[in-house]
Amino acid sequence: MSDTPYTLLAPAKNLSVARAAIQAGADAVYIGAPKFGARQAAGNSVADIATLVTEAHRYGVQVLVTLNTLLTAEEKQEAVQLAWQLYEADVDALIIQDLSLLQEHLPPIRLHASTQCDNRTAEQVLRLRDLGFKRVVLARELSINEIRAIHEAVGDSIELEAFVHGALCVSYSGRCYLSEVLMNRSANRGCCAQMCRQKYDLLDAQMQEVIDDHGQPIHQRYLLSLQDMDRSLYLQELIEAGVTTFKIEGRLKDADYVTNIVAYYRQKLASSKLSTRFTYTFTPNPEKTFHRGATDYFLHGRTRPMANWSTPKSTGERITDLRDLHPGDGLCWGDQGCQVNAVEHGHIVPNKPIAIPQNTPLYRNYDIAFQRSLHAERRLPMDILFEEVPEGFRLTFNGVSQVFANSKTPAKDPERALHTIREQLSKLGDTIYYVHQINVNTAPYFIPVSQLNLWRRTLLEHL
């Protein structure tokens, strides 16, 4: 990939999902505040967010908080107070939609313009830059050429963030009022009823059902349900077009989904912190967790198919060999599904009576073996220096040093003594570090193992 700095931004429903995102390789996470986030069901206490900030910053991971609903006049001061609490918790940025907040006494915190601001022209991006925003989340509907044109107009004066993976809204970002009109639940207030995932009839001007290519009336189908965005093949193009942050959608998704998808993109993007080590017990695969099919949406023009009229649910991966199935797997066809109790003699034993039409494609939307394999681990590099000083020895971990007064007894076995020093100082255990390099600059003295362990623990506590 390009050497251009970039950020892999992951969603977090809560603290545990945020932890999963960090371990899987996120450079930053975005999480909802207690109120005023565009996912009403994904709010988090300020205390949890403060805990997350402390943990994330140890890894150099940023925490962005969403305050991106439209606000009533009565809510505005509460939102401002919340912004100050989040600032005091040391969050890295706030993502907002309601521009009237800029007229209030906000803390001196970095602001990002939510995609709900309808960021699809250079004029809008420049306006937001001039209002003080440091980053804009671009509308999902932009093509690669439109993104490039925006970057050419704004240069590096403001950062550009683009969605690369996750659910799509059938309407333009920030301009959908279907839920509000039909259900009195405003998407811009964080409580979208997801009317695009419901069944509809397609009628002509005479109010007759339209016939599809197979001669069937288009009746009670999921006509507005788009497939999920997947732009994993075009990350280099996005970098060259000026995108510096790649955003994964999904603040309602669970830790398994986030672990899989973040790991998938982490492997496709060269790590922005090259010496950070990621270990996965699984092979990342978007089809193995929630997956409606894939589209790159408008990135290269209007591509088809974008929608799945059969189901708004996860379809997963197509099954061609029943021997790949395991008890506990979930299967689906259209919007119907079942769980596998067993596979016997080439036949599925389902958990309920089912009738699958002949020649109907069968998909696995829950792979129990894959789910059980999901584990990611992130380790930071540790550079260790152990050296002799007049009063004893100095131990340095990643630039943090401490001198330990100690006598110097020449070792009877010099080679063994130096090996022991290296071995004991390298035992980082369950910490967030791995030994990147260790240098021992001292004559071979005898130092008890217990003493070396105490010094190591002392430095680790400082870190």
Disulfide bonds with the S-S distance in Angstrom:
none
